[in-house]
């Protein structure tokens, strides 16, 4: 079974990732400039939070595309496979 991409969510996710990329570059500069560790840690926390939001968006997009396609296929084996995959992903994401 072929799966489609995330769809319209792609562009907002790319935009968020580019923003995160800039934040990571900023942290690299802070380390190179030997900035105050607490300030660096604050930025790292912000990056982790932003990545968590991206992760949730990708998971939602997966459920709205790949999992939905499996459900619509009517194939029980494919549905179980995608359901199990989704449950496993939720477990990993929420750790």
VMD Tcl script that builds the backbone (N, CA, C; Angstrom):
set m [mol new atoms 285]
animate dup $m
set s [atomselect $m all]
$s set {name element resname resid chain x y z} {
  {N N UNK 1 A 0.840 -1.181 0.000}
  {CA C UNK 1 A 0.000 0.000 0.000}
  {C C UNK 1 A 0.883 1.241 0.000}
  {N N UNK 2 A 0.603 2.159 -0.877}
  {CA C UNK 2 A 1.359 3.411 -0.922}
  {C C UNK 2 A 0.759 4.410 0.048}
  {N N UNK 3 A 1.626 5.204 0.643}
  {CA C UNK 3 A 1.160 6.215 1.585}
  {C C UNK 3 A 1.482 7.591 1.044}
  {N N UNK 4 A 0.582 8.493 1.312}
  {CA C UNK 4 A 0.798 9.867 0.870}
  {C C UNK 4 A 1.605 10.626 1.912}
  {N N UNK 5 A 2.068 11.796 1.526}
  {CA C UNK 5 A 2.841 12.617 2.455}
  {C C UNK 5 A 1.909 13.215 3.496}
  {N N UNK 6 A 2.458 14.033 4.355}
  {CA C UNK 6 A 1.679 14.636 5.423}
  {C C UNK 6 A 0.674 15.654 4.904}
  {N N UNK 7 A 0.839 16.112 3.694}
  {CA C UNK 7 A -0.111 17.055 3.113}
  {C C UNK 7 A 0.159 18.492 3.517}
  {N N UNK 8 A -0.904 19.278 3.714}
  {CA C UNK 8 A -0.759 20.706 3.995}
  {C C UNK 8 A 0.068 21.002 5.239}
  {N N UNK 9 A 0.128 20.055 6.162}
  {CA C UNK 9 A 0.913 20.265 7.378}
  {C C UNK 9 A 2.398 20.391 7.062}
  {N N UNK 10 A 2.824 19.853 5.916}
  {CA C UNK 10 A 4.243 19.872 5.551}
  {C C UNK 10 A 4.872 21.251 5.675}
  {N N UNK 11 A 4.235 22.254 5.111}
  {CA C UNK 11 A 4.835 23.589 5.077}
  {C C UNK 11 A 4.956 24.208 6.459}
  {N N UNK 12 A 3.964 24.027 7.302}
  {CA C UNK 12 A 4.065 24.592 8.648}
  {C C UNK 12 A 5.138 23.863 9.450}
  {N N UNK 13 A 5.280 22.577 9.209}
  {CA C UNK 13 A 6.316 21.807 9.903}
  {C C UNK 13 A 7.695 22.244 9.435}
  {N N UNK 14 A 7.856 22.423 8.140}
  {CA C UNK 14 A 9.143 22.889 7.603}
  {C C UNK 14 A 9.482 24.258 8.184}
  {N N UNK 15 A 8.492 25.132 8.257}
  {CA C UNK 15 A 8.710 26.474 8.806}
  {C C UNK 15 A 9.170 26.389 10.267}
  {N N UNK 16 A 8.524 25.547 11.042}
  {CA C UNK 16 A 8.916 25.373 12.447}
  {C C UNK 16 A 10.335 24.810 12.554}
  {N N UNK 17 A 10.646 23.831 11.705}
  {CA C UNK 17 A 11.979 23.227 11.754}
  {C C UNK 17 A 13.063 24.224 11.383}
  {N N UNK 18 A 12.782 25.099 10.442}
  {CA C UNK 18 A 13.766 26.122 10.073}
  {C C UNK 18 A 13.987 27.094 11.231}
  {N N UNK 19 A 12.918 27.403 11.952}
  {CA C UNK 19 A 13.048 28.270 13.124}
  {C C UNK 19 A 13.904 27.581 14.184}
  {N N UNK 20 A 13.666 26.290 14.391}
  {CA C UNK 20 A 14.454 25.522 15.358}
  {C C UNK 20 A 15.913 25.466 14.924}
  {N N UNK 21 A 16.127 25.294 13.635}
  {CA C UNK 21 A 17.494 25.278 13.104}
  {C C UNK 21 A 18.218 26.574 13.466}
  {N N UNK 22 A 17.531 27.690 13.333}
  {CA C UNK 22 A 18.113 28.980 13.707}
  {C C UNK 22 A 18.410 29.051 15.194}
  {N N UNK 23 A 17.509 28.496 16.009}
  {CA C UNK 23 A 17.737 28.480 17.451}
  {C C UNK 23 A 18.976 27.650 17.791}
  {N N UNK 24 A 19.143 26.517 17.118}
  {CA C UNK 24 A 20.309 25.660 17.375}
  {C C UNK 24 A 21.589 26.397 16.990}
  {N N UNK 25 A 21.560 27.087 15.865}
  {CA C UNK 25 A 22.734 27.889 15.480}
  {C C UNK 25 A 23.031 28.946 16.538}
  {N N UNK 26 A 21.974 29.540 17.078}
  {CA C UNK 26 A 22.144 30.535 18.134}
  {C C UNK 26 A 22.805 29.940 19.363}
  {N N UNK 27 A 22.404 28.736 19.734}
  {CA C UNK 27 A 23.010 28.070 20.889}
  {C C UNK 27 A 24.476 27.753 20.599}
  {N N UNK 28 A 24.766 27.335 19.384}
  {CA C UNK 28 A 26.159 27.076 19.001}
  {C C UNK 28 A 26.992 28.336 19.190}
  {N N UNK 29 A 26.469 29.459 18.739}
  {CA C UNK 29 A 27.176 30.739 18.909}
  {C C UNK 29 A 27.354 31.071 20.382}
  {N N UNK 30 A 26.318 30.827 21.164}
  {CA C UNK 30 A 26.408 31.108 22.600}
  {C C UNK 30 A 27.520 30.291 23.246}
  {N N UNK 31 A 27.619 29.018 22.864}
  {CA C UNK 31 A 28.669 28.159 23.418}
  {C C UNK 31 A 30.037 28.667 22.972}
  {N N UNK 32 A 30.158 28.993 21.682}
  {CA C UNK 32 A 31.433 29.498 21.159}
  {C C UNK 32 A 31.843 30.803 21.833}
  {N N UNK 33 A 30.870 31.613 22.207}
  {CA C UNK 33 A 31.145 32.894 22.868}
  {C C UNK 33 A 31.281 32.747 24.383}
  {N N UNK 34 A 31.189 31.498 24.846}
  {CA C UNK 34 A 31.300 31.184 26.271}
  {C C UNK 34 A 30.292 31.963 27.106}
  {N N UNK 35 A 29.047 31.990 26.625}
  {CA C UNK 35 A 27.978 32.687 27.335}
  {C C UNK 35 A 27.601 31.925 28.599}
  {N N UNK 36 A 26.851 32.572 29.444}
  {CA C UNK 36 A 26.423 32.031 30.728}
  {C C UNK 36 A 25.647 30.728 30.519}
  {N N UNK 37 A 26.050 29.685 31.238}
  {CA C UNK 37 A 25.463 28.349 31.065}
  {C C UNK 37 A 23.947 28.344 31.238}
  {N N UNK 38 A 23.447 29.099 32.185}
  {CA C UNK 38 A 22.005 29.120 32.436}
  {C C UNK 38 A 21.261 29.663 31.216}
  {N N UNK 39 A 21.820 30.675 30.569}
  {CA C UNK 39 A 21.196 31.220 29.355}
  {C C UNK 39 A 21.172 30.168 28.241}
  {N N UNK 40 A 22.255 29.427 28.125}
  {CA C UNK 40 A 22.333 28.363 27.116}
  {C C UNK 40 A 21.288 27.288 27.416}
  {N N UNK 41 A 21.179 26.911 28.674}
  {CA C UNK 41 A 20.204 25.893 29.067}
  {C C UNK 41 A 18.771 26.342 28.797}
  {N N UNK 42 A 18.493 27.622 28.997}
  {CA C UNK 42 A 17.154 28.152 28.691}
  {C C UNK 42 A 16.854 27.993 27.203}
  {N N UNK 43 A 17.831 28.290 26.383}
  {CA C UNK 43 A 17.637 28.160 24.936}
  {C C UNK 43 A 17.450 26.698 24.527}
  {N N UNK 44 A 18.212 25.822 25.144}
  {CA C UNK 44 A 18.072 24.390 24.849}
  {C C UNK 44 A 16.679 23.905 25.243}
  {N N UNK 45 A 16.178 24.368 26.375}
  {CA C UNK 45 A 14.816 23.999 26.794}
  {C C UNK 45 A 13.783 24.472 25.785}
  {N N UNK 46 A 13.977 25.682 25.269}
  {CA C UNK 46 A 13.053 26.217 24.263}
  {C C UNK 46 A 13.095 25.369 22.993}
  {N N UNK 47 A 14.283 24.936 22.614}
  {CA C UNK 47 A 14.438 24.093 21.421}
  {C C UNK 47 A 13.732 22.752 21.629}
  {N N UNK 48 A 13.930 22.157 22.798}
  {CA C UNK 48 A 13.280 20.878 23.084}
  {C C UNK 48 A 11.760 21.009 23.044}
  {N N UNK 49 A 11.242 22.094 23.582}
  {CA C UNK 49 A 9.792 22.316 23.561}
  {C C UNK 49 A 9.296 22.475 22.128}
  {N N UNK 50 A 10.043 23.226 21.333}
  {CA C UNK 50 A 9.659 23.433 19.932}
  {C C UNK 50 A 9.700 22.117 19.158}
  {N N UNK 51 A 10.712 21.292 19.410}
  {CA C UNK 51 A 10.790 19.984 18.751}
  {C C UNK 51 A 9.631 19.085 19.171}
  {N N UNK 52 A 9.245 19.182 20.429}
  {CA C UNK 52 A 8.102 18.409 20.901}
  {C C UNK 52 A 6.827 18.777 20.156}
  {N N UNK 53 A 6.662 20.072 19.888}
  {CA C UNK 53 A 5.487 20.519 19.135}
  {C C UNK 53 A 5.529 20.004 17.701}
  {N N UNK 54 A 6.708 20.031 17.099}
  {CA C UNK 54 A 6.855 19.498 15.738}
  {C C UNK 54 A 6.546 18.003 15.736}
  {N N UNK 55 A 7.057 17.313 16.717}
  {CA C UNK 55 A 6.820 15.876 16.815}
  {C C UNK 55 A 5.318 15.583 16.889}
  {N N UNK 56 A 4.601 16.353 17.685}
  {CA C UNK 56 A 3.150 16.165 17.792}
  {C C UNK 56 A 2.452 16.448 16.471}
  {N N UNK 57 A 2.902 17.475 15.757}
  {CA C UNK 57 A 2.295 17.803 14.464}
  {C C UNK 57 A 2.522 16.685 13.444}
  {N N UNK 58 A 3.720 16.127 13.444}
  {CA C UNK 58 A 4.023 15.026 12.520}
  {C C UNK 58 A 3.176 13.800 12.873}
  {N N UNK 59 A 3.033 13.540 14.154}
  {CA C UNK 59 A 2.210 12.413 14.592}
  {C C UNK 59 A 0.752 12.610 14.173}
  {N N UNK 60 A 0.233 13.821 14.356}
  {CA C UNK 60 A -1.143 14.107 13.930}
  {C C UNK 60 A -1.294 13.938 12.425}
  {N N UNK 61 A -0.300 14.419 11.693}
  {CA C UNK 61 A -0.349 14.296 10.233}
  {C C UNK 61 A -0.322 12.829 9.820}
  {N N UNK 62 A 0.470 12.036 10.514}
  {CA C UNK 62 A 0.545 10.604 10.219}
  {C C UNK 62 A -0.822 9.953 10.441}
  {N N UNK 63 A -1.445 10.289 11.553}
  {CA C UNK 63 A -2.767 9.724 11.841}
  {C C UNK 63 A -3.794 10.165 10.805}
  {N N UNK 64 A -3.672 11.399 10.340}
  {CA C UNK 64 A -4.646 11.945 9.391}
  {C C UNK 64 A -4.424 11.464 7.962}
  {N N UNK 65 A -3.264 10.900 7.685}
  {CA C UNK 65 A -2.993 10.454 6.316}
  {C C UNK 65 A -2.812 8.942 6.267}
  {N N UNK 66 A -1.683 8.460 6.729}
  {CA C UNK 66 A -1.356 7.032 6.609}
  {C C UNK 66 A -2.341 6.140 7.349}
  {N N UNK 67 A -2.647 6.493 8.580}
  {CA C UNK 67 A -3.562 5.662 9.355}
  {C C UNK 67 A -4.964 5.731 8.757}
  {N N UNK 68 A -5.385 6.921 8.372}
  {CA C UNK 68 A -6.697 7.075 7.737}
  {C C UNK 68 A -6.784 6.250 6.455}
  {N N UNK 69 A -5.718 6.268 5.668}
  {CA C UNK 69 A -5.699 5.471 4.433}
  {C C UNK 69 A -5.864 3.980 4.734}
  {N N UNK 70 A -5.194 3.508 5.782}
  {CA C UNK 70 A -5.298 2.094 6.149}
  {C C UNK 70 A -6.726 1.752 6.575}
  {N N UNK 71 A -7.347 2.648 7.312}
  {CA C UNK 71 A -8.727 2.411 7.748}
  {C C UNK 71 A -9.662 2.344 6.543}
  {N N UNK 72 A -9.485 3.278 5.631}
  {CA C UNK 72 A -10.348 3.325 4.441}
  {C C UNK 72 A -10.108 2.151 3.492}
  {N N UNK 73 A -8.924 1.555 3.583}
  {CA C UNK 73 A -8.603 0.446 2.680}
  {C C UNK 73 A -9.514 -0.760 2.908}
  {N N UNK 74 A -10.019 -0.882 4.135}
  {CA C UNK 74 A -10.873 -2.022 4.461}
  {C C UNK 74 A -10.098 -3.305 4.706}
  {N N UNK 75 A -8.783 -3.246 4.636}
  {CA C UNK 75 A -7.940 -4.431 4.832}
  {C C UNK 75 A -7.588 -4.556 6.314}
  {N N UNK 76 A -8.101 -5.591 6.947}
  {CA C UNK 76 A -7.925 -5.768 8.391}
  {C C UNK 76 A -6.455 -5.839 8.792}
  {N N UNK 77 A -5.647 -6.546 8.010}
  {CA C UNK 77 A -4.226 -6.683 8.346}
  {C C UNK 77 A -3.533 -5.319 8.311}
  {N N UNK 78 A -3.822 -4.532 7.302}
  {CA C UNK 78 A -3.231 -3.196 7.174}
  {C C UNK 78 A -3.715 -2.290 8.306}
  {N N UNK 79 A -4.969 -2.408 8.663}
  {CA C UNK 79 A -5.523 -1.607 9.754}
  {C C UNK 79 A -4.841 -1.939 11.076}
  {N N UNK 80 A -4.671 -3.238 11.354}
  {CA C UNK 80 A -3.991 -3.652 12.589}
  {C C UNK 80 A -2.557 -3.149 12.607}
  {N N UNK 81 A -1.895 -3.278 11.473}
  {CA C UNK 81 A -0.498 -2.845 11.375}
  {C C UNK 81 A -0.382 -1.355 11.702}
  {N N UNK 82 A -1.234 -0.542 11.108}
  {CA C UNK 82 A -1.174 0.906 11.337}
  {C C UNK 82 A -1.610 1.266 12.750}
  {N N UNK 83 A -2.599 0.546 13.283}
  {CA C UNK 83 A -3.029 0.787 14.655}
  {C C UNK 83 A -1.877 0.514 15.617}
  {N N UNK 84 A -1.227 -0.635 15.452}
  {CA C UNK 84 A -0.093 -0.989 16.313}
  {C C UNK 84 A 1.042 0.011 16.166}
  {N N UNK 85 A 1.289 0.430 14.943}
  {CA C UNK 85 A 2.329 1.430 14.694}
  {C C UNK 85 A 2.001 2.728 15.429}
  {N N UNK 86 A 0.752 3.143 15.372}
  {CA C UNK 86 A 0.331 4.378 16.023}
  {C C UNK 86 A 0.461 4.277 17.539}
  {N N UNK 87 A 0.061 3.155 18.105}
  {CA C UNK 87 A 0.185 2.950 19.551}
  {C C UNK 87 A 1.652 3.015 19.962}
  {N N UNK 88 A 2.512 2.369 19.195}
  {CA C UNK 88 A 3.951 2.392 19.486}
  {C C UNK 88 A 4.502 3.815 19.397}
  {N N UNK 89 A 4.073 4.551 18.386}
  {CA C UNK 89 A 4.525 5.934 18.228}
  {C C UNK 89 A 4.082 6.804 19.397}
  {N N UNK 90 A 2.843 6.651 19.830}
  {CA C UNK 90 A 2.365 7.416 20.987}
  {C C UNK 90 A 3.228 7.122 22.205}
  {N N UNK 91 A 3.575 5.862 22.388}
  {CA C UNK 91 A 4.431 5.494 23.508}
  {C C UNK 91 A 5.790 6.158 23.442}
  {N N UNK 92 A 6.369 6.194 22.261}
  {CA C UNK 92 A 7.688 6.822 22.095}
  {C C UNK 92 A 7.619 8.333 22.249}
  {N N UNK 93 A 6.590 8.937 21.691}
  {CA C UNK 93 A 6.458 10.396 21.718}
  {C C UNK 93 A 6.252 10.898 23.139}
  {N N UNK 94 A 5.523 10.174 23.930}
  {CA C UNK 94 A 5.180 10.645 25.273}
  {C C UNK 94 A 6.229 10.327 26.325}
  {N N UNK 95 A 7.343 9.760 25.944}
  {CA C UNK 95 A 8.418 9.467 26.910}
  {C C UNK 95 A 9.175 10.703 27.261}
}
mol reanalyze $m
mol bondsrecalc $m
mol representation Tube
mol addrep $m
